[in-house]
Amino acid sequence: MRQAGGVNEQRSVAVWRNGTTEVVPAEQPVVTAFDLGLARGDGIFESVAVLGGRTPHLDAHLARLARSAAALALPSPGEPAWRALVDAVLAGWTSAAEGVCRLVLTRGHGAGTEPTALALLSPVPAETLRQRAEGLSVVTLGLGIPADFRAGAPWLLGGAKTLSYAVNMAAQRHAHDLGADDVVFTSLEGLLLEGPTSTVVWAARGTLHTPPVETGILAGTTQARLFAAAEAAGWPTSTTSGTVADLHAADAVWLLSGVRGATPVHTLDGVPRGDAGLSRRVRDLLAG
């Protein structure tokens, strides 16, 4: 446990080396300057919610991690190693607060070398908790590609959760410059894609909607859980090629992610909007 800005902040790091898992001090370096994840962003990651000292949704994240690794042709230590890394960092977790466990896999130093595999555990940032409680102001920004382009361009790594998040972070900084919290990306022809770190979901005419993954967006684990629970509860769901106009006309709009959960959008491109009282229902479905 260390002090950070006057607040107790527990962090833990585990690294996979030579077939074994080792927990190291959070301040200890675990990659070199020659790691291709650092030098080229050649790697993938997952952010897994830690609730009550457990990772109840880990299976879905490990499945997506495996798909991302396959898309990048990244060698991986395998699911048992990832579970051992998660167990290792959780073993010292004494906080009652929510946490986030980030799993990181890089190509290491390249061909013929071991990949770098890490598990990093820390509390959920206060800003994430604030956004979850208060909702989001969102702006729409063009990503500059046609909606169907990435489906036929595997080198663009559509649907893979890579470490190459420079554009995503730049988009969020631009949103902050505009006085907003987050972003919804749109395609060249104006179709909805995703947020920089989230999946877009909206409610309209009694149905929950989300954009199709064929656009190259990341398949959301939280969105999948929500839609499964909604269908079981009799709330229809649909994969829909929507537009910004559809979001403005919707009963409610949320950005979904594994750690932030379903966060309602209260302002879209400067226009205030409500959620028709549906956010409680969505949160209850995700908690069920």
C-alpha atoms as an extended CHARMM CRD file, in Angstrom:
* protein
*
       288  EXT
         1         1  MET       CA              0.0000000000        0.0000000000        0.0000000000  PROA      1               0.0000000000
         2         2  ARG       CA              1.3480000000        3.4170000000       -0.8890000000  PROA      2               0.0000000000
         3         3  GLN       CA              0.2160000000        6.9990000000       -0.4380000000  PROA      3               0.0000000000
         4         4  ALA       CA             -0.7120000000        8.8430000000       -3.6480000000  PROA      4               0.0000000000
         5         5  GLY       CA             -2.0220000000       12.3570000000       -3.3780000000  PROA      5               0.0000000000
         6         6  GLY       CA             -3.1070000000       11.7480000000        0.1850000000  PROA      6               0.0000000000
         7         7  VAL       CA             -5.2330000000        8.7230000000       -0.7410000000  PROA      7               0.0000000000
         8         8  ASN       CA             -4.3810000000        5.1140000000       -0.0120000000  PROA      8               0.0000000000
         9         9  GLU       CA             -3.8680000000        3.4660000000       -3.3770000000  PROA      9               0.0000000000
        10        10  GLN       CA             -3.0660000000       -0.2140000000       -3.6310000000  PROA      10              0.0000000000
        11        11  ARG       CA             -1.4040000000       -1.4770000000       -6.7740000000  PROA      11              0.0000000000
        12        12  SER       CA             -0.0720000000       -4.8810000000       -7.7100000000  PROA      12              0.0000000000
        13        13  VAL       CA              1.8530000000       -6.2480000000      -10.7000000000  PROA      13              0.0000000000
        14        14  ALA       CA              2.4300000000       -9.8250000000      -11.7990000000  PROA      14              0.0000000000
        15        15  VAL       CA              4.6170000000      -10.8550000000      -14.7260000000  PROA      15              0.0000000000
        16        16  TRP       CA              4.8840000000      -14.1600000000      -16.6000000000  PROA      16              0.0000000000
        17        17  ARG       CA              8.5190000000      -15.2040000000      -17.1220000000  PROA      17              0.0000000000
        18        18  ASN       CA              9.9750000000      -18.5070000000      -18.2520000000  PROA      18              0.0000000000
        19        19  GLY       CA              6.7120000000      -20.3080000000      -17.6670000000  PROA      19              0.0000000000
        20        20  THR       CA              6.2160000000      -19.0010000000      -14.1300000000  PROA      20              0.0000000000
        21        21  THR       CA              4.2520000000      -16.1710000000      -12.5120000000  PROA      21              0.0000000000
        22        22  GLU       CA              6.0210000000      -13.6270000000      -10.3480000000  PROA      22              0.0000000000
        23        23  VAL       CA              4.5300000000      -10.7670000000       -8.3390000000  PROA      23              0.0000000000
        24        24  VAL       CA              6.8100000000       -7.7210000000       -8.3110000000  PROA      24              0.0000000000
        25        25  PRO       CA              6.6730000000       -4.3300000000       -6.5680000000  PROA      25              0.0000000000
        26        26  ALA       CA              4.4590000000       -1.8930000000       -8.4590000000  PROA      26              0.0000000000
        27        27  GLU       CA              7.3930000000        0.5190000000       -8.8820000000  PROA      27              0.0000000000
        28        28  GLN       CA              9.7350000000       -2.1280000000      -10.3400000000  PROA      28              0.0000000000
        29        29  PRO       CA             10.3180000000       -1.9990000000      -14.1260000000  PROA      29              0.0000000000
        30        30  VAL       CA              8.9330000000       -5.0600000000      -15.9080000000  PROA      30              0.0000000000
        31        31  VAL       CA              9.6340000000       -4.2500000000      -19.5890000000  PROA      31              0.0000000000
        32        32  THR       CA             12.6970000000       -2.9060000000      -21.3640000000  PROA      32              0.0000000000
        33        33  ALA       CA             12.9230000000       -0.0390000000      -23.8100000000  PROA      33              0.0000000000
        34        34  PHE       CA             13.2650000000       -2.6410000000      -26.5650000000  PROA      34              0.0000000000
        35        35  ASP       CA              9.8770000000       -4.2290000000      -25.9180000000  PROA      35              0.0000000000
        36        36  LEU       CA              7.8040000000       -3.9290000000      -29.1060000000  PROA      36              0.0000000000
        37        37  GLY       CA              4.7180000000       -3.1330000000      -27.0860000000  PROA      37              0.0000000000
        38        38  LEU       CA              6.4330000000        0.0570000000      -25.9480000000  PROA      38              0.0000000000
        39        39  ALA       CA              8.2890000000        0.8580000000      -29.1650000000  PROA      39              0.0000000000
        40        40  ARG       CA              5.4910000000        0.0710000000      -31.6430000000  PROA      40              0.0000000000
        41        41  GLY       CA              2.2950000000       -0.5300000000      -29.6820000000  PROA      41              0.0000000000
        42        42  ASP       CA              2.5470000000       -4.1290000000      -30.8910000000  PROA      42              0.0000000000
        43        43  GLY       CA              0.3570000000       -5.7880000000      -28.3130000000  PROA      43              0.0000000000
        44        44  ILE       CA             -3.1070000000       -6.2010000000      -26.8440000000  PROA      44              0.0000000000
        45        45  PHE       CA             -4.8420000000       -5.7260000000      -23.5110000000  PROA      45              0.0000000000
        46        46  GLU       CA             -8.0320000000       -6.2680000000      -21.5190000000  PROA      46              0.0000000000
        47        47  SER       CA             -9.4040000000       -4.3330000000      -18.5460000000  PROA      47              0.0000000000
        48        48  VAL       CA            -11.2830000000       -6.6120000000      -16.1370000000  PROA      48              0.0000000000
        49        49  ALA       CA            -13.5220000000       -5.3570000000      -13.3350000000  PROA      49              0.0000000000
        50        50  VAL       CA            -12.6300000000       -6.4960000000       -9.8060000000  PROA      50              0.0000000000
        51        51  LEU       CA            -15.7180000000       -6.6620000000       -7.6060000000  PROA      51              0.0000000000
        52        52  GLY       CA            -15.5530000000       -7.8890000000       -4.0260000000  PROA      52              0.0000000000
        53        53  GLY       CA            -12.0340000000       -9.1300000000       -4.6480000000  PROA      53              0.0000000000
        54        54  ARG       CA            -13.1710000000      -11.2860000000       -7.5860000000  PROA      54              0.0000000000
        55        55  THR       CA            -13.2700000000      -11.0340000000      -11.3840000000  PROA      55              0.0000000000
        56        56  PRO       CA            -16.7660000000      -12.3810000000      -12.1900000000  PROA      56              0.0000000000
        57        57  HSD       CA            -16.5420000000      -11.5330000000      -15.9020000000  PROA      57              0.0000000000
        58        58  LEU       CA            -13.0210000000      -12.7990000000      -16.5270000000  PROA      58              0.0000000000
        59        59  ASP       CA            -14.0450000000      -15.5980000000      -18.9190000000  PROA      59              0.0000000000
        60        60  ALA       CA            -15.4100000000      -13.1910000000      -21.5410000000  PROA      60              0.0000000000
        61        61  HSD       CA            -12.2820000000      -11.0390000000      -21.3520000000  PROA      61              0.0000000000
        62        62  LEU       CA             -9.9680000000      -14.0300000000      -21.7360000000  PROA      62              0.0000000000
        63        63  ALA       CA            -11.9360000000      -15.1690000000      -24.7830000000  PROA      63              0.0000000000
        64        64  ARG       CA            -11.6110000000      -11.7070000000      -26.3510000000  PROA      64              0.0000000000
        65        65  LEU       CA             -7.9200000000      -11.5770000000      -25.4290000000  PROA      65              0.0000000000
        66        66  ALA       CA             -7.4120000000      -14.8430000000      -27.3190000000  PROA      66              0.0000000000
        67        67  ARG       CA             -9.2190000000      -13.4470000000      -30.3800000000  PROA      67              0.0000000000
        68        68  SER       CA             -7.0960000000      -10.2980000000      -30.3070000000  PROA      68              0.0000000000
        69        69  ALA       CA             -3.9060000000      -12.3540000000      -29.9900000000  PROA      69              0.0000000000
        70        70  ALA       CA             -4.9250000000      -14.4240000000      -33.0080000000  PROA      70              0.0000000000
        71        71  ALA       CA             -5.6290000000      -11.2690000000      -35.0400000000  PROA      71              0.0000000000
        72        72  LEU       CA             -2.1060000000       -9.9920000000      -34.3280000000  PROA      72              0.0000000000
        73        73  ALA       CA             -0.4740000000      -13.4430000000      -34.5860000000  PROA      73              0.0000000000
        74        74  LEU       CA              0.8290000000      -12.8580000000      -31.0660000000  PROA      74              0.0000000000
        75        75  PRO       CA              2.2210000000      -15.7900000000      -29.0830000000  PROA      75              0.0000000000
        76        76  SER       CA              0.3660000000      -16.0860000000      -25.7820000000  PROA      76              0.0000000000
        77        77  PRO       CA              1.1770000000      -17.9780000000      -22.5870000000  PROA      77              0.0000000000
        78        78  GLY       CA             -2.3330000000      -19.4910000000      -22.6490000000  PROA      78              0.0000000000
        79        79  GLU       CA             -5.4240000000      -19.2520000000      -20.4800000000  PROA      79              0.0000000000
        80        80  PRO       CA             -3.9990000000      -21.0930000000      -17.4210000000  PROA      80              0.0000000000
        81        81  ALA       CA             -1.1160000000      -18.6020000000      -17.2960000000  PROA      81              0.0000000000
        82        82  TRP       CA             -3.5010000000      -15.6400000000      -17.5120000000  PROA      82              0.0000000000
        83        83  ARG       CA             -5.6210000000      -17.0400000000      -14.6960000000  PROA      83              0.0000000000
        84        84  ALA       CA             -2.4830000000      -17.5510000000      -12.6140000000  PROA      84              0.0000000000
        85        85  LEU       CA             -1.4800000000      -13.9210000000      -13.2240000000  PROA      85              0.0000000000
        86        86  VAL       CA             -4.9200000000      -12.6900000000      -12.1570000000  PROA      86              0.0000000000
        87        87  ASP       CA             -4.8790000000      -14.8830000000       -9.0470000000  PROA      87              0.0000000000
        88        88  ALA       CA             -1.4170000000      -13.6050000000       -8.1720000000  PROA      88              0.0000000000
        89        89  VAL       CA             -2.3600000000       -9.9220000000       -8.1740000000  PROA      89              0.0000000000
        90        90  LEU       CA             -5.6960000000      -10.5590000000       -6.4480000000  PROA      90              0.0000000000
        91        91  ALA       CA             -4.0180000000      -12.4630000000       -3.6290000000  PROA      91              0.0000000000
        92        92  GLY       CA             -2.7790000000       -9.2260000000       -2.0880000000  PROA      92              0.0000000000
        93        93  TRP       CA             -5.9170000000       -7.1950000000       -2.7780000000  PROA      93              0.0000000000
        94        94  THR       CA             -7.2990000000       -6.0780000000        0.5930000000  PROA      94              0.0000000000
        95        95  SER       CA             -9.2830000000       -3.0560000000       -0.5560000000  PROA      95              0.0000000000
        96        96  ALA       CA            -13.0700000000       -3.0510000000       -0.3470000000  PROA      96              0.0000000000
        97        97  ALA       CA            -13.0890000000       -0.6370000000       -3.2870000000  PROA      97              0.0000000000
        98        98  GLU       CA            -13.6740000000       -1.6950000000       -6.8600000000  PROA      98              0.0000000000
        99        99  GLY       CA            -10.5580000000       -2.5020000000       -8.8270000000  PROA      99              0.0000000000
       100       100  VAL       CA             -9.4650000000       -2.9000000000      -12.4070000000  PROA      100             0.0000000000
       101       101  CYS       CA             -7.1350000000       -5.6980000000      -13.5060000000  PROA      101             0.0000000000
       102       102  ARG       CA             -5.4210000000       -4.9180000000      -16.7900000000  PROA      102             0.0000000000
       103       103  LEU       CA             -4.0030000000       -7.8640000000      -18.7410000000  PROA      103             0.0000000000
       104       104  VAL       CA             -1.2790000000       -6.8570000000      -21.1990000000  PROA      104             0.0000000000
       105       105  LEU       CA              0.3810000000       -8.9910000000      -23.8760000000  PROA      105             0.0000000000
       106       106  THR       CA              3.1270000000       -7.7080000000      -26.1970000000  PROA      106             0.0000000000
       107       107  ARG       CA              5.4100000000       -9.2980000000      -28.7610000000  PROA      107             0.0000000000
       108       108  GLY       CA              8.3290000000       -8.7990000000      -26.4030000000  PROA      108             0.0000000000
       109       109  HSD       CA             11.6070000000       -8.2720000000      -28.2430000000  PROA      109             0.0000000000
       110       110  GLY       CA             10.3220000000       -9.9080000000      -31.4090000000  PROA      110             0.0000000000
       111       111  ALA       CA             10.8060000000      -13.1950000000      -33.2440000000  PROA      111             0.0000000000
       112       112  GLY       CA             12.3680000000      -15.9680000000      -31.1830000000  PROA      112             0.0000000000
       113       113  THR       CA             11.7670000000      -14.2570000000      -27.8420000000  PROA      113             0.0000000000
       114       114  GLU       CA              9.1160000000      -14.7330000000      -25.1990000000  PROA      114             0.0000000000
       115       115  PRO       CA              6.1020000000      -12.4380000000      -25.2860000000  PROA      115             0.0000000000
       116       116  THR       CA              5.6070000000      -10.0310000000      -22.4150000000  PROA      116             0.0000000000
       117       117  ALA       CA              2.5530000000      -10.9490000000      -20.3200000000  PROA      117             0.0000000000
       118       118  LEU       CA              1.4750000000       -8.8160000000      -17.3670000000  PROA      118             0.0000000000
       119       119  ALA       CA             -1.4040000000       -8.3720000000      -14.9570000000  PROA      119             0.0000000000
       120       120  LEU       CA             -1.7320000000       -4.9200000000      -13.3770000000  PROA      120             0.0000000000
       121       121  LEU       CA             -4.1930000000       -4.3140000000      -10.5360000000  PROA      121             0.0000000000
       122       122  SER       CA             -5.2750000000       -0.9270000000       -9.1930000000  PROA      122             0.0000000000
       123       123  PRO       CA             -8.3630000000        0.8170000000       -7.8080000000  PROA      123             0.0000000000
       124       124  VAL       CA            -10.9360000000        2.1670000000      -10.2280000000  PROA      124             0.0000000000
       125       125  PRO       CA            -10.0910000000        5.8420000000      -10.8460000000  PROA      125             0.0000000000
       126       126  ALA       CA            -12.2580000000        8.4230000000       -9.1170000000  PROA      126             0.0000000000
       127       127  GLU       CA            -13.1110000000       10.0120000000      -12.4790000000  PROA      127             0.0000000000
       128       128  THR       CA            -14.5520000000        6.7170000000      -13.7100000000  PROA      128             0.0000000000
       129       129  LEU       CA            -16.7600000000        6.4980000000      -10.6350000000  PROA      129             0.0000000000
       130       130  ARG       CA            -17.8660000000       10.1140000000      -11.1130000000  PROA      130             0.0000000000
       131       131  GLN       CA            -18.8430000000        9.5090000000      -14.7230000000  PROA      131             0.0000000000
       132       132  ARG       CA            -20.7670000000        6.3870000000      -13.7800000000  PROA      132             0.0000000000
       133       133  ALA       CA            -22.7280000000        8.3130000000      -11.1580000000  PROA      133             0.0000000000
       134       134  GLU       CA            -23.2850000000       11.5700000000      -13.0520000000  PROA      134             0.0000000000
       135       135  GLY       CA            -23.4090000000       10.4290000000      -16.6780000000  PROA      135             0.0000000000
       136       136  LEU       CA            -21.5300000000       11.7360000000      -19.6820000000  PROA      136             0.0000000000
       137       137  SER       CA            -21.3890000000       14.6510000000      -22.0400000000  PROA      137             0.0000000000
       138       138  VAL       CA            -20.4560000000       13.1900000000      -25.4350000000  PROA      138             0.0000000000
       139       139  VAL       CA            -19.4470000000       14.5700000000      -28.8240000000  PROA      139             0.0000000000
       140       140  THR       CA            -19.5190000000       12.6820000000      -32.1210000000  PROA      140             0.0000000000
       141       141  LEU       CA            -16.3190000000       12.6160000000      -34.1810000000  PROA      141             0.0000000000
       142       142  GLY       CA            -15.6060000000       11.0820000000      -37.5860000000  PROA      142             0.0000000000
       143       143  LEU       CA            -13.1160000000        8.2200000000      -37.7400000000  PROA      143             0.0000000000
       144       144  GLY       CA            -12.5510000000        8.8040000000      -41.4600000000  PROA      144             0.0000000000
       145       145  ILE       CA            -13.2040000000        5.3000000000      -42.8270000000  PROA      145             0.0000000000
       146       146  PRO       CA            -16.2710000000        3.6800000000      -44.4310000000  PROA      146             0.0000000000
       147       147  ALA       CA            -18.2680000000        1.4760000000      -42.0780000000  PROA      147             0.0000000000
       148       148  ASP       CA            -17.6120000000       -1.7090000000      -44.0590000000  PROA      148             0.0000000000
       149       149  PHE       CA            -13.9400000000       -1.1400000000      -44.8670000000  PROA      149             0.0000000000
       150       150  ARG       CA            -12.2600000000       -2.8640000000      -41.9190000000  PROA      150             0.0000000000
       151       151  ALA       CA            -14.2320000000       -6.0800000000      -42.4950000000  PROA      151             0.0000000000
       152       152  GLY       CA            -12.1330000000       -6.6740000000      -45.6230000000  PROA      152             0.0000000000
       153       153  ALA       CA             -8.8910000000       -5.2060000000      -44.2860000000  PROA      153             0.0000000000
       154       154  PRO       CA             -7.5010000000       -7.5420000000      -41.6070000000  PROA      154             0.0000000000
       155       155  TRP       CA             -4.2920000000       -5.4930000000      -41.3940000000  PROA      155             0.0000000000
       156       156  LEU       CA             -6.3330000000       -2.7030000000      -39.7590000000  PROA      156             0.0000000000
       157       157  LEU       CA             -7.0400000000       -5.0840000000      -36.8520000000  PROA      157             0.0000000000
       158       158  GLY       CA            -10.7210000000       -4.2700000000      -36.6140000000  PROA      158             0.0000000000
       159       159  GLY       CA            -12.2530000000       -5.9250000000      -33.5720000000  PROA      159             0.0000000000
       160       160  ALA       CA             -8.8890000000       -6.4190000000      -31.8150000000  PROA      160             0.0000000000
       161       161  LYS       CA             -8.2020000000       -4.6340000000      -28.5190000000  PROA      161             0.0000000000
       162       162  THR       CA             -4.6940000000       -3.4320000000      -29.3040000000  PROA      162             0.0000000000
       163       163  LEU       CA             -2.2980000000       -1.2150000000      -27.3780000000  PROA      163             0.0000000000
       164       164  SER       CA             -2.3870000000        1.2960000000      -30.2740000000  PROA      164             0.0000000000
       165       165  TYR       CA             -4.7650000000        3.7130000000      -28.5300000000  PROA      165             0.0000000000
       166       166  ALA       CA             -3.0940000000        6.9900000000      -29.5370000000  PROA      166             0.0000000000
       167       167  VAL       CA             -6.0230000000        8.0180000000      -31.7780000000  PROA      167             0.0000000000
       168       168  ASN       CA             -8.5440000000        7.0040000000      -29.1150000000  PROA      168             0.0000000000
       169       169  MET       CA             -6.8170000000        9.0890000000      -26.4650000000  PROA      169             0.0000000000
       170       170  ALA       CA             -6.4150000000       12.0350000000      -28.8520000000  PROA      170             0.0000000000
       171       171  ALA       CA            -10.1530000000       11.9090000000      -29.5280000000  PROA      171             0.0000000000
       172       172  GLN       CA            -10.9080000000       12.0270000000      -25.8110000000  PROA      172             0.0000000000
       173       173  ARG       CA             -8.5280000000       14.9650000000      -25.3290000000  PROA      173             0.0000000000
       174       174  HSD       CA            -10.2910000000       16.7700000000      -28.1670000000  PROA      174             0.0000000000
       175       175  ALA       CA            -13.6140000000       16.0890000000      -26.4680000000  PROA      175             0.0000000000
       176       176  HSD       CA            -12.2330000000       17.5340000000      -23.2220000000  PROA      176             0.0000000000
       177       177  ASP       CA            -11.0930000000       20.6380000000      -25.1150000000  PROA      177             0.0000000000
       178       178  LEU       CA            -14.6980000000       21.0070000000      -26.2630000000  PROA      178             0.0000000000
       179       179  GLY       CA            -15.9550000000       20.6820000000      -22.6860000000  PROA      179             0.0000000000
       180       180  ALA       CA            -17.2180000000       17.0970000000      -23.0950000000  PROA      180             0.0000000000
       181       181  ASP       CA            -16.3120000000       13.8580000000      -21.3380000000  PROA      181             0.0000000000
       182       182  ASP       CA            -16.1930000000       11.3250000000      -24.1570000000  PROA      182             0.0000000000
       183       183  VAL       CA            -16.7000000000       10.5120000000      -27.8280000000  PROA      183             0.0000000000
       184       184  VAL       CA            -18.8010000000        8.4190000000      -30.1760000000  PROA      184             0.0000000000
       185       185  PHE       CA            -16.9610000000        7.6880000000      -33.4130000000  PROA      185             0.0000000000
       186       186  THR       CA            -18.8410000000        7.7150000000      -36.7290000000  PROA      186             0.0000000000
       187       187  SER       CA            -17.9180000000        6.2510000000      -40.1030000000  PROA      187             0.0000000000
       188       188  LEU       CA            -17.2100000000        8.2340000000      -43.2560000000  PROA      188             0.0000000000
       189       189  GLU       CA            -20.8660000000        7.9360000000      -44.2750000000  PROA      189             0.0000000000
       190       190  GLY       CA            -22.1120000000        8.8900000000      -40.8100000000  PROA      190             0.0000000000
       191       191  LEU       CA            -22.9110000000        5.5030000000      -39.2610000000  PROA      191             0.0000000000
       192       192  LEU       CA            -22.3400000000        4.9000000000      -35.5570000000  PROA      192             0.0000000000
       193       193  LEU       CA            -19.2340000000        2.9380000000      -34.5660000000  PROA      193             0.0000000000
       194       194  GLU       CA            -18.0620000000        2.9720000000      -30.9230000000  PROA      194             0.0000000000
       195       195  GLY       CA            -16.4700000000        5.0860000000      -28.2200000000  PROA      195             0.0000000000
       196       196  PRO       CA            -12.6860000000        5.2520000000      -27.7570000000  PROA      196             0.0000000000
       197       197  THR       CA            -13.0290000000        2.8580000000      -24.7880000000  PROA      197             0.0000000000
       198       198  SER       CA            -16.6790000000        1.8170000000      -24.9390000000  PROA      198             0.0000000000
       199       199  THR       CA            -19.6010000000        0.3170000000      -26.8450000000  PROA      199             0.0000000000
       200       200  VAL       CA            -22.5940000000        2.4380000000      -27.8460000000  PROA      200             0.0000000000
       201       201  VAL       CA            -26.0730000000        1.2450000000      -26.8650000000  PROA      201             0.0000000000
       202       202  TRP       CA            -29.3450000000        3.0990000000      -27.2740000000  PROA      202             0.0000000000
       203       203  ALA       CA            -32.9910000000        2.3940000000      -26.4790000000  PROA      203             0.0000000000
       204       204  ALA       CA            -35.6720000000        3.2390000000      -29.0340000000  PROA      204             0.0000000000
       205       205  ARG       CA            -39.2220000000        1.9900000000      -29.6600000000  PROA      205             0.0000000000
       206       206  GLY       CA            -38.9620000000       -0.6060000000      -26.9110000000  PROA      206             0.0000000000
       207       207  THR       CA            -35.7240000000       -2.1610000000      -28.2050000000  PROA      207             0.0000000000
       208       208  LEU       CA            -32.0600000000       -1.9590000000      -27.2120000000  PROA      208             0.0000000000
       209       209  HSD       CA            -29.7490000000       -1.2570000000      -30.1550000000  PROA      209             0.0000000000
       210       210  THR       CA            -25.9900000000       -1.4380000000      -30.7690000000  PROA      210             0.0000000000
       211       211  PRO       CA            -23.8780000000       -1.0770000000      -33.9670000000  PROA      211             0.0000000000
       212       212  PRO       CA            -22.7880000000       -4.2270000000      -35.8430000000  PROA      212             0.0000000000
       213       213  VAL       CA            -19.3020000000       -5.6200000000      -35.1980000000  PROA      213             0.0000000000
       214       214  GLU       CA            -18.8980000000       -6.0420000000      -38.9800000000  PROA      214             0.0000000000
       215       215  THR       CA            -17.8770000000       -2.3580000000      -38.9540000000  PROA      215             0.0000000000
       216       216  GLY       CA            -14.6490000000       -3.4050000000      -37.2460000000  PROA      216             0.0000000000
       217       217  ILE       CA            -15.6340000000       -2.1890000000      -33.7930000000  PROA      217             0.0000000000
       218       218  LEU       CA            -14.6330000000       -4.1300000000      -30.6970000000  PROA      218             0.0000000000
       219       219  ALA       CA            -17.1940000000       -6.7040000000      -29.5740000000  PROA      219             0.0000000000
       220       220  GLY       CA            -18.2380000000       -5.3980000000      -26.1530000000  PROA      220             0.0000000000
       221       221  THR       CA            -18.2680000000       -7.8880000000      -23.2920000000  PROA      221             0.0000000000
       222       222  THR       CA            -20.5770000000       -5.6860000000      -21.1890000000  PROA      222             0.0000000000
       223       223  GLN       CA            -22.8960000000       -5.0900000000      -24.1400000000  PROA      223             0.0000000000
       224       224  ALA       CA            -23.1050000000       -8.8540000000      -24.6960000000  PROA      224             0.0000000000
       225       225  ARG       CA            -24.0290000000       -9.4300000000      -21.0360000000  PROA      225             0.0000000000
       226       226  LEU       CA            -26.6390000000       -6.6760000000      -21.1440000000  PROA      226             0.0000000000
       227       227  PHE       CA            -28.2740000000       -7.9660000000      -24.3160000000  PROA      227             0.0000000000
       228       228  ALA       CA            -28.3800000000      -11.5440000000      -23.0070000000  PROA      228             0.0000000000
       229       229  ALA       CA            -29.9930000000      -10.3960000000      -19.7520000000  PROA      229             0.0000000000
       230       230  ALA       CA            -32.4050000000       -8.0860000000      -21.5860000000  PROA      230             0.0000000000
       231       231  GLU       CA            -33.5530000000      -10.8410000000      -23.9350000000  PROA      231             0.0000000000
       232       232  ALA       CA            -34.0950000000      -13.1620000000      -20.9660000000  PROA      232             0.0000000000
       233       233  ALA       CA            -36.1910000000      -10.4320000000      -19.3130000000  PROA      233             0.0000000000
       234       234  GLY       CA            -38.2990000000       -9.8620000000      -22.4400000000  PROA      234             0.0000000000
       235       235  TRP       CA            -36.6070000000       -6.6450000000      -23.6150000000  PROA      235             0.0000000000
       236       236  PRO       CA            -35.8790000000       -7.0210000000      -27.3590000000  PROA      236             0.0000000000
       237       237  THR       CA            -32.3990000000       -6.2630000000      -28.7040000000  PROA      237             0.0000000000
       238       238  SER       CA            -31.1180000000       -5.4420000000      -32.1670000000  PROA      238             0.0000000000
       239       239  THR       CA            -27.8650000000       -4.9600000000      -34.0400000000  PROA      239             0.0000000000
       240       240  THR       CA            -28.5640000000       -1.7320000000      -35.9110000000  PROA      240             0.0000000000
       241       241  SER       CA            -26.6360000000        0.4490000000      -38.3590000000  PROA      241             0.0000000000
       242       242  GLY       CA            -27.6550000000        3.6580000000      -36.6150000000  PROA      242             0.0000000000
       243       243  THR       CA            -26.8010000000        7.3160000000      -37.1150000000  PROA      243             0.0000000000
       244       244  VAL       CA            -26.2600000000       10.3090000000      -34.8340000000  PROA      244             0.0000000000
       245       245  ALA       CA            -29.8600000000       11.2870000000      -35.5810000000  PROA      245             0.0000000000
       246       246  ASP       CA            -30.9370000000        7.9360000000      -34.1130000000  PROA      246             0.0000000000
       247       247  LEU       CA            -29.1010000000        8.7650000000      -30.8920000000  PROA      247             0.0000000000
       248       248  HSD       CA            -30.7860000000       12.1660000000      -30.6740000000  PROA      248             0.0000000000
       249       249  ALA       CA            -34.1880000000       10.5130000000      -31.2150000000  PROA      249             0.0000000000
       250       250  ALA       CA            -33.5300000000        7.6430000000      -28.7910000000  PROA      250             0.0000000000
       251       251  ASP       CA            -35.1980000000        7.2480000000      -25.4170000000  PROA      251             0.0000000000
       252       252  ALA       CA            -31.7730000000        6.7110000000      -23.8230000000  PROA      252             0.0000000000
       253       253  VAL       CA            -28.1190000000        6.3820000000      -24.8280000000  PROA      253             0.0000000000
       254       254  TRP       CA            -25.3380000000        4.6830000000      -22.8890000000  PROA      254             0.0000000000
       255       255  LEU       CA            -21.6290000000        4.0500000000      -23.2990000000  PROA      255             0.0000000000
       256       256  LEU       CA            -20.7740000000        0.5860000000      -21.9710000000  PROA      256             0.0000000000
       257       257  SER       CA            -17.4120000000       -0.7110000000      -20.7720000000  PROA      257             0.0000000000
       258       258  GLY       CA            -16.2280000000       -3.4310000000      -18.4380000000  PROA      258             0.0000000000
       259       259  VAL       CA            -15.1390000000       -1.1260000000      -15.6210000000  PROA      259             0.0000000000
       260       260  ARG       CA            -17.3730000000        1.9490000000      -16.0570000000  PROA      260             0.0000000000
       261       261  GLY       CA            -20.4660000000       -0.1830000000      -16.6710000000  PROA      261             0.0000000000
       262       262  ALA       CA            -23.4700000000        1.3440000000      -18.4640000000  PROA      262             0.0000000000
       263       263  THR       CA            -23.0240000000        5.1110000000      -18.2480000000  PROA      263             0.0000000000
       264       264  PRO       CA            -25.9040000000        7.2850000000      -19.4760000000  PROA      264             0.0000000000
       265       265  VAL       CA            -25.2460000000       10.0630000000      -21.9660000000  PROA      265             0.0000000000
       266       266  HSD       CA            -26.8750000000       13.2610000000      -20.6420000000  PROA      266             0.0000000000
       267       267  THR       CA            -25.5710000000       15.5810000000      -23.3780000000  PROA      267             0.0000000000
       268       268  LEU       CA            -24.9210000000       14.7350000000      -27.0350000000  PROA      268             0.0000000000
       269       269  ASP       CA            -23.1350000000       17.2630000000      -29.2360000000  PROA      269             0.0000000000
       270       270  GLY       CA            -24.1790000000       20.0100000000      -26.8450000000  PROA      270             0.0000000000
       271       271  VAL       CA            -27.8460000000       18.9590000000      -26.7300000000  PROA      271             0.0000000000
       272       272  PRO       CA            -29.1470000000       17.8380000000      -23.3100000000  PROA      272             0.0000000000
       273       273  ARG       CA            -31.0400000000       14.5600000000      -23.2720000000  PROA      273             0.0000000000
       274       274  GLY       CA            -32.6510000000       12.2110000000      -20.7500000000  PROA      274             0.0000000000
       275       275  ASP       CA            -32.7820000000        8.4600000000      -20.2700000000  PROA      275             0.0000000000
       276       276  ALA       CA            -36.5570000000        7.9380000000      -19.8050000000  PROA      276             0.0000000000
       277       277  GLY       CA            -35.7910000000        6.2920000000      -16.4530000000  PROA      277             0.0000000000
       278       278  LEU       CA            -34.2260000000        3.2970000000      -18.2330000000  PROA      278             0.0000000000
       279       279  SER       CA            -30.7390000000        3.4630000000      -16.7210000000  PROA      279             0.0000000000
       280       280  ARG       CA            -31.8850000000        1.8300000000      -13.4820000000  PROA      280             0.0000000000
       281       281  ARG       CA            -33.3080000000       -1.0810000000      -15.4670000000  PROA      281             0.0000000000
       282       282  VAL       CA            -30.0790000000       -1.4540000000      -17.4300000000  PROA      282             0.0000000000
       283       283  ARG       CA            -27.9670000000       -1.3880000000      -14.2510000000  PROA      283             0.0000000000
       284       284  ASP       CA            -30.2260000000       -3.9750000000      -12.6170000000  PROA      284             0.0000000000
       285       285  LEU       CA            -29.8860000000       -6.2830000000      -15.6230000000  PROA      285             0.0000000000
       286       286  LEU       CA            -26.0970000000       -6.0250000000      -15.5440000000  PROA      286             0.0000000000
       287       287  ALA       CA            -26.0280000000       -6.6630000000      -11.7990000000  PROA      287             0.0000000000
       288       288  GLY       CA            -28.3090000000       -9.6930000000      -12.0350000000  PROA      288             0.0000000000
